[in-house]
Amino acid sequence: MSSAKDADPTLGYLTRKDTEVKLPRPTRVKNKTPAPVQITAEQILREARERQEAEIRPPKQKITDHTELAEYRLRKRKEFEDLIRRVRWNTSVWIKYAQWEESQKDFNRARSVWERALEVDYKNHTLWLKYAEVEMKNKFINHARNVWDRAVTLLPRVDQLWYKYIHMEEMLGNVAGARQIFERWMSWMPDQQGWLSYIKFELRYNEIERARGIFERFLQCHPKVGGWIRFAKFEMKNGEVAKARNVYERAVEKLADDEEAEQLFVAFAEFEERCKETERARCIYKFALDHIPKGRAEDLYRKFVAFEKQYGDREGIEDAIVGKRRFQYEDEVRKNPLNYDCWFDYIRLEESVGNKARIREVYERAIANIPPAEEKRYWQRYIYLWINYALYEELDAVDNERTRDVYRECLKLIPHQKFSFAKIWLLAAQFEIRQLDLTAARKILGNAIGIAPKDKIFKKYIEIELHLGNIDRCRKLYEKYLEWSPENCYAWSKYAELEISLSETDRARSIFELAIAQPALDMPERLWKAYIDFEISEGEFERTRALYERLLDRTKHLKVWTSYAKFEASAMGEDVEQKMQCIQNARRVFEKALTYFRSSAPELKEERAMLLEEWLNMEVSFGELGDVSLVNSKLPKKLKKRRPIVTEDGPPGYEEYIDYIFPDEAQTTNLRLLEAAYQWKKKQKLSSGDE
């Protein structure tokens, strides 16, 4: 019995090891930049076809006699019939079959194919369209009519069939037949486009009365605003102004409460405006504004304003627009009196009119709606009502006493024990300054500091007194400021700057000493920097050096060390010995910092590396006096490592980080490795001796 290998000799050949075929690895595209000349797939196919060899091209069949033609037709028909038996529901196959029969000028067979296809799927309107187009193309008009008639009878909801049928009859000049088809179509109540096509058809042949009758039937079928407007425009185009007005009036009677009524009223008013009937147009606008909800009348308001600007007076605009807008705002504030944005819009509307009595009335009603809770977030929007009220009385009404009363009442109303608004205090004080009453302004700001002290109030009060040149008052205010907020570094530094500007060096130094002695500061680094810069500006290098030492007792931050070293390096003079001394002092600071990071904070490797980089940059900046080798021997090596990270909602992952290996740490590591190896060797010897 022969084996599988004997039966198939290629099987044994392929399984032998000495004849294994190794396929080449796919090459990777190294250059992925776009080629300078781009080609398309269409060009590739065209060139492949053009350059095809003659012997491998598909042969062209030439039919020379009727026998060959009959054989060719028989073969093609058999192919089509076989294909139809397999995919009977594929419409494209039927269409290709029928079109091929048409190309052979065998129209009876082509009709037979179309009829067989329609028996399979008569609801496919594409088949009807193709069938009728074939009949029309070959000028079989009666056959085409028969196809169209059957199509629209079976599929009356397919508009394209009706359009094509009517178009054919109209091209043949059969206007009566086309009209009859339209009537058949209209009995099915099609959409608006079908009716409009019928109307356009009648207008092409100047049948105005017929078109008017079709419009009436169209509006019974589709009573929409757009249809009525089209009807009215049709009458207007034909010069029938009275009939157009009648159309609009009938539309208003039927569709006054429709959602699209705004569009109808606008079109009606514009029609009357074109007819020079301005009073009629104004009445239409007013009637529409009374009947249409305010939310849907935006375009109507805009059109009415434009109309009144063109034909009316200012009083008419105010009566129609401001009155309606006022009614809208009254409705909104009645529903929600705490809607301060609505009050702002209402006030802005009244200010545009300019009636002072009404403006003050609305302001008084608005500020009477006090927020329900004594929380600042509820009062932030409300307080601007008072601000706008005071600014209106001062700038527009020019009534200083009422302005003063507004500020006074507002300050009484605010619960200063829980929260306050610095803006109100400052605006009230600035108002008194504009009235040249400094005593009243100082009284307001003094009350603010006593009742509700804030940073803005202190800063503005000090700024005012400083502009007036009252230095003693500024000092007292700074003292009050610091009593209220002793941790405020901004206040300490500004107080010291004031004394520095007055050349009071000892007072400024005392202020700085008091400031850095505070147990808690919000921004101590800013304060220390200001103190150090002050001493440097005074040329007190020993004091500055002592300040840096005191600062290093509190913090060993990297920036402090680098700033200290840069200060030592910047104290150079013209003498070479003095320069070398400054360089040595800077190096001593760097050495001290390096010792701290190496011994006391070994985990801060990155800060230590940054310190060495700063030292190296400084040595380079010294030029010939610098010694880069001092730093190069201490520079670390950078190693990229990975460490696990724990996530809350997933498996643990890894992240890469940069580790620094310093020369002294590398030596220590090597010694530890040698000692461990020695201990291991010693254990090995002891174990072999025991054996």
PyMOL commands that set and color helices and strands:
alter all, ss='L'
color gray80, all
select helices_A, chain A and resi 4-7+9-15+17-19+41-50+54-56+66-86+91-103+107-120+125-137+141-154+159-171+175-186+192-204+208-221+225-237+241-255+261-274+278-291+294-296+298-311+314-335+340-353+356-367+376-379+383-396+400-413+422-434+438-451+455-468+471-484+489-501+505-516+524-537+541-554+558-570+576-599+605-621+623-625+629-632+663-690
alter helices_A, ss='H'
color red, helices_A
select strands_A, chain A and resi 637-645+653-661
alter strands_A, ss='S'
color yellow, strands_A
deselect
rebuild
show_as cartoon
